[in-house]
Amino acid sequence: MIDGKIHVKNVATGIWLGLGLTITLDCIDQIILKTLGASLPDTDDVSTLAFSAITMPMTWLLLALMLTKLGVWLTVLKRADLSFAQPLTSLSYVGVGILSFLWLGEVWTIRTVLSVVLILVGVSLVSSAPSNPTEAERVQ
């Protein structure tokens, strides 16, 4: 906060897009992982679970999404401060909560709502705090 006003960091559009894509892919990954876990057979036999998982197309979709997310995240980290980018990924908790409610029918409690509010407040405080520019930003 400078002069009583909240300022969003002067961050390149590509970094914002990369962060948004990373958060979105993380939310989708978590929902697919939950769906995959629920569709596995009810057994404690690890080999049966592993075989069931690797034969499901959803597992391979999940793997592809996770690898894509890793690539996007590494690209973001190449250009942005970790102290800025990492806290913003907390928004995936909010996204997973919303998707779990909409897609999986999970129930939100007052605790869930308060948690989402706290995450949003925390992310807004971190994203508006001044930081040292990365070398790439200094060159621009």
C-alpha positions in Angstrom: 0.0 0.0 0.0 1.5 3.3 -1.1 -0.2 6.6 -0.2 -3.2 4.7 1.1 -3.9 3.1 -2.3 -3.4 -0.5 -3.2 -1.1 -0.9 -6.2 -0.9 -4.2 -8.2 2.7 -5.0 -8.9 4.1 -3.9 -12.2 4.3 -7.4 -13.6 4.4 -8.4 -17.2 1.2 -9.6 -18.8 2.8 -12.9 -19.6 3.6 -13.6 -16.0 -0.1 -12.9 -15.0 -1.3 -15.2 -17.8 1.2 -17.9 -16.7 0.0 -17.6 -13.1 -3.6 -17.8 -14.1 -2.9 -20.8 -16.2 -1.0 -22.5 -13.4 -3.8 -21.9 -10.9 -6.4 -23.1 -13.4 -4.5 -26.3 -14.2 -3.9 -26.9 -10.5 -7.7 -26.7 -9.8 -8.5 -29.0 -12.7 -5.7 -31.4 -11.6 -7.2 -31.7 -8.1 -10.7 -32.3 -9.3 -9.6 -35.0 -11.7 -7.4 -36.5 -9.0 -10.4 -36.7 -6.6 -12.6 -38.2 -9.3 -9.9 -40.7 -10.2 -9.5 -41.7 -6.6 -13.2 -42.2 -6.2 -13.4 -44.4 -9.3 -10.6 -46.8 -8.1 -11.6 -50.2 -6.7 -12.1 -50.4 -3.0 -9.1 -52.4 -2.0 -5.9 -52.1 0.0 -3.9 -54.1 -2.6 -1.4 -51.6 -4.0 -0.8 -53.6 -7.2 -4.5 -53.7 -7.9 -4.9 -50.0 -7.4 -1.8 -49.2 -9.5 -3.0 -51.5 -12.3 -6.5 -50.0 -12.2 -5.1 -46.4 -12.2 -2.7 -46.9 -15.2 -5.4 -48.5 -17.3 -7.7 -45.5 -16.9 -7.5 -42.8 -19.5 -8.2 -40.2 -16.7 -4.8 -41.1 -15.2 -3.0 -40.2 -18.5 -5.0 -37.0 -18.8 -4.0 -36.1 -15.3 -0.4 -36.8 -16.0 -0.5 -34.6 -19.1 -2.1 -31.7 -17.2 0.4 -32.0 -14.4 3.3 -31.9 -16.8 1.8 -28.9 -18.6 1.3 -27.2 -15.3 5.0 -27.9 -14.4 6.1 -26.4 -17.7 4.0 -23.2 -17.3 5.1 -22.9 -13.6 8.8 -23.2 -14.5 8.3 -20.5 -17.2 6.7 -18.2 -14.7 9.5 -18.8 -12.1 12.0 -17.9 -14.8 10.6 -14.4 -15.0 9.0 -13.6 -11.6 10.0 -13.4 -8.0 9.1 -16.6 -6.1 8.0 -14.5 -3.1 5.4 -12.9 -5.4 4.3 -15.9 -7.6 4.1 -18.6 -4.9 1.6 -16.9 -2.6 -0.7 -16.2 -5.6 -0.9 -19.9 -6.3 -2.9 -20.1 -3.0 -5.8 -19.0 -5.2 -6.0 -22.6 -6.3 -7.5 -23.4 -2.9 -10.3 -21.1 -3.7 -10.8 -22.5 -7.2 -10.7 -26.1 -5.9 -13.3 -25.2 -3.3 -15.6 -23.7 -5.9 -15.1 -26.6 -8.4 -15.6 -29.1 -5.6 -18.9 -27.4 -4.7 -20.1 -27.2 -8.3 -18.7 -30.4 -9.8 -18.5 -32.8 -6.9 -21.4 -31.5 -4.8 -19.3 -30.9 -1.7 -20.8 -28.7 1.0 -19.3 -25.4 2.1 -19.4 -24.6 5.8 -19.0 -21.2 7.4 -15.4 -22.3 8.1 -14.8 -22.8 4.4 -16.2 -19.4 3.5 -14.1 -17.7 6.1 -11.0 -19.6 4.9 -11.7 -18.4 1.3 -12.0 -14.9 2.5 -8.7 -15.1 4.5 -6.9 -16.5 1.4 -8.2 -13.7 -0.8 -7.2 -11.1 1.8 -3.8 -12.6 2.1 -3.2 -12.9 -1.6 -4.2 -9.3 -2.1 -1.8 -8.1 0.6 1.1 -10.2 -0.8 0.4 -9.2 -4.4 0.3 -5.5 -3.6 3.5 -5.5 -1.5 6.6 -4.0 -3.1 9.4 -6.3 -4.1 12.8 -6.3 -5.8 12.5 -6.6 -9.5 13.9 -9.7 -11.1 16.9 -9.3 -13.5 14.6 -9.8 -16.5 12.3 -6.9 -15.2 15.4 -4.7 -14.6 16.6 -5.2 -18.2 13.2 -4.2 -19.7 
